[in-house]
Amino acid sequence: MRSLLSLIAAALMLSACYASRARGAAPAYKAVFVLVDGIPADVVERVPTPFLDAIAREGAYARAHVGGERGGPTETPTISAPGYMSLLTSTWANKHNVWDNGNQKPDYRFWNLFRIVETADSTRKTAIFSTWLDNRTVLIGEGQPGAGNFRLDHAVDGFELDTVAYPHDRAKRYILAIDRHVTDEAANYIARTGPDLSWVYLEHTDDVAHATGDGPAFDAAVQRADSLVGRIHAAVKQRERIGERWMMVVTTDHGRDSVSGRGHGGRSTRERTTWIVTNQRPLTPRFTRGDAAIVDIAPSILHFLRVRAPAAVATQMEGVSFLARD
């Protein structure tokens, strides 16, 4: 009996030692970025967005821009896929070579954020939650030799192809259903497993704007998207309560035309003016002045994750970190 009690006491002491060591260990650094499609800065500033506001209270909100240098060699169409690639690769279209939503031929010599993280440390867990399958298989280039032949650890996407679960309707309510499903999957997965780097893409706001332009329907779509972002934020807060450190970035890929709000793709100020919300601070003057660009997001996430891009990759990046700390 005494021997058994001694063993139990030793086990309890060892367990306490491991727990103490775990508490003293450096915290894990993790990041999630959420891209909500096609919301110009003036709309997100006017419409009530309590969940984005909650994230901004932890860090900040600021205007930003897409589209590269107007009239210059880096000018990039204010279209979704070119915007995604500018975020992912920290380069403009003259480098990443994605000019539209179709017929995409990315130049994989300009590495994306996921490839950089997976190459630096293949044990880090990566995830994507998206309507479009092409975001993973074409833009990120998962499994393609030219893109480094890497694979994400978790993918929830491709639902635009599932016409059984999501029968297509002219009003595109099926996209809203997909956005809600994508958000549920992302929030649950983040809360449960805490992947190191995740991308959540929500589409329905852009569809509503194309159909109705500026007005009450678009405002309502923005508010619905805000509530979905709130679910992701809640999952992040849950992970932070167990000692992890998280960077959250929410942004959009383009604005809208200034005539009706239905279109985009051009060089107008409203089409180019976007926004970034992050839970991080302190931030550089470039961010707080509203001078940041979509290409600054990937370097900022890498900065937070303590991941260095290979020198040859880093020198090609157009953006800089907006985090004002080591």
N, C-alpha and C positions, 0 to 999 in steps of 0.2 A: 504494500500500500504506500509506504513511504517513498519507494522508488517511483511509483506511478505519479505521486504528487510532485516529486522532484522534476519528472519529465514535463508535467503540465506547467509547472512554474517556469521551467526553462523555455518552453514553447511560448508562453505568454510574454516573457521577457524579450525573446527574439522578435515576436510580432510587434511589440512596442518599439523596439529598436528600428525595425523596418519602417514603421509608420512615422517615427521621428525623422528618419532619413528622407522619406518621401516629402514630408512637410518642409524640410529644409532644402529640397532640390529646386533647381531653377525652374520657373514656370514654363509651360509650353506656350509658344507663340503661334497663333492660328489666324486665318483670315477668310472672310467671305465677301464677295462683291455681288451686288444685285444690279442688274441692268433692266430698267423699266422703259419700254420702247416709246420714243417719240413725244416726250413732254417738254415743251419749251420752258425756259426759266420763268417767264412772266406768268405762266399758268400755275406752276408749282408754288410760286410765291403768293398767288392770289387765292387759290383754293385751300380750304382747311386741310392740313395734313398732320394730324397730331402725332402719328407714329414717326414720320420723318423728323418732326420737331423734337421728339424725345431723343432720337439719335444725335441730332445737332446740339442738343443741350449738353451731351457728354463731350462732344467735339466741336463741330462747326458746320455751317452751310455756307456755300459761296457759289457765285456764278462761275462758269467755266466756258470752254469753247471746243468745238470740233471743226473739222474741215481744213486743217492745215493753214498755210499762208495763202490768203486770198490773192489770186492772180500769180502766185509763185509756183515753184516746182513741186512743193509739197501739197498743193491744193487737192483736197479729197472730197468726193461727193458726200453731201449730207444725207446719206442713205444708210440703212441699218447695218448690213454686213461690213461695209468699209469702216463704219464706226466701231463695230465689235473688234475688228482686226487692229484698228489703231489702239484700242484699249489693251488687247491681248499682247501685242508685239511692241508697244511703245514706238511705233513708226507710222508714218502716213502712207497713203496709197501708192506713192511712187516707189516705195520699198516693198510693202507687203503685197501689192499687186491685186488687191480685191477692190473692184470698181463698182460692183452692183450686187444685188441679191441673187443673181443667177449667173451661170457660166463662170464659176469661180475657179481661179487658178492661182492659189496663194504661192508666194515665193517663200518657201520654208527655210531659206537661208537666214531669215530674220526670225529668230526663235520667239515662240510665245511663252507666256508666263508659266503655263503648266509644264512645258518642256524644260524650262530653266529649273523649276523646283524639283521635278522628277530626276533630272540629271544630277543636280547637286546632292540629292539624298533620296534614293529610291524607296526608302522606308517611309517617307512622308506620304500621307494618304490624301488623295485628290478626288474631287467629285464635281459633277455637273448636273444641273436640273434645268431642263429646257424644253420648249415646244419643239424646236427644230432639231432634227437629227444632224443636219449639216454643220451645226455649230461645233459638234464634236468630231465628226468624221472628215469634214472638209476644212473648216477654218482652223481648228486645233490640229487636225491631221492625225488623229489617234491611229496608231498601228501602221502608219505610212512610212516607208523607209526614208523618204526625203525629209520627213519631219522628225526623225530621230527614233522612229519605231517604238515609241513609248505607249503605255496604256494608262488611262485613268483607273482609279481603284473602284469607282462607283459612278454609274450613269443612269439617270432617269430622264429619258428624252424620246423624241421621235413620234410624239402623239398626234402630230398633224397627219400622219399616215394611217392612223387607226380610225377608220370611218365607221367601225362597228361600235366601239365604246364611245366615240365622239362623232356622231353623224353631223355632217357639215350642213350649216344653215346659212342663208344669205346675210343675216345679221351678225354672223360670226360669234354667236353666244357660245359655240363649242370651244372657241379659243379661251373665253373666260373660264369655262369648266376645266380646261387644260391648265390654265394658270393656277387655279385653285388646287388642282391635284399636284402640280409641280411644287407649289408652296407647302402643301401638307407633307409631301415626301421630303423636301429639303429641311423643314423645321424638325420633323421627327428624326431624320438621320443625323442632323447636327446635334440635337439634344442627346441622342443616344450614343453616338460614336465620336463626335468632335473631329471631323476630318481637318487636315492641316490647311487645305486650300479648296474653296468651293466657289462655283459660279452658278447663280440663279438668274434665269432669264424669264421675264414676263412680257407678253406681247400685246395683250388685249387693248391697252390704251391707244396704240398706234392704229389698230383696226377701227376703233370707234372714231378717231379723228379723221381717218380717210373717209368714213361714211358720212359723218355729220359736220365736220369742221369744228371751229370754236363754238362753245355754247354749253348749255346745261348737260347734255349727254356726255360730252368729253369731260367736263368737270366731275361728273359722277363716276366716270371710269377712273379718273385720277384718284379719287377718294377710295374707290375699291382697291386699287393697287396699293395705296398707302396702308390699308388694313392688312394686306398680304405681307408687305414689308414688315409690319409690326409683328407678325408671327415669326419671321426669321429673327428679328431682334430679340424676341422673347427666348428663343432657343439659344441664342448667343449668351444672353444674360444667365441662363441656366448653366451653361458651361463655365462662365466666369465664376459662378458661386463655388465651383470645385477647384478653383485656383488657376485655371487657364487664362491667358491673356489673348484677347481677340481684337482684331481690326475689322471693322465693318465699313464698307464703302457702298453707297447707293448713288447711281447716276443714270443718265439717259444717253442715247446714241445720236440724237439729232433733235433740232427744234422743228418748227413748222413755218409754212409761208405766212406772210403778214396780211394776205388778202382775205382768205377764208379759213386758213388753218388746216385745210384738207391735204395739202401737198407738202413736199419737201424734196431735197435733192440739189437745190441751188446754192447760191452764194450769199443770200441775203443775211442781214445781221440776225434776224429772228431764227432762221434755219441753223445758224452757226452757234447761237447762244444757248448753252446748256447749263448744267449745275452739278455739283458734287456735294453729298452729305457724308460725313465720316464721324465716327465716335472717338477719333483720336485728337489729341492736342499735346503739346503746342504745335502750331502749323506755321509754315513759312509765309513771309509777306506775299509771295507770288500767289499763294492760295487765298489768303485773306483779302487781297486786293481784287480778287476775281479774275486773275490772269492765268490760272491753271488751265491745262488742256486735258483732254481725255487720255493723251499719251503719258501723262504724269501718274496715272493710277498704278500701272504695273511696277514702275520703279519704287513707288511708295509702299506697295504691298511687299515687294522683295526686301526693302529696308526694314519693315516691321518684322518680317519673318527671319531676319538675320541670314538671308540667302544672297550670295553674290553671283551675279551672272558671269559667265566666262568673259574675259576681257574683250575678245573679238566680237561678242554679242553686245556687250555693254556699250562699246564705242559706236554702235549703229543706232542706239536708242535715241529718239528725239526728245523724250520727256525726262524730267527730274523728279526726285522725291519731294513731296510737299510736307514731309514730317520734319519738324525743326528740332531734332535731337539725335544723339548717336544711337 
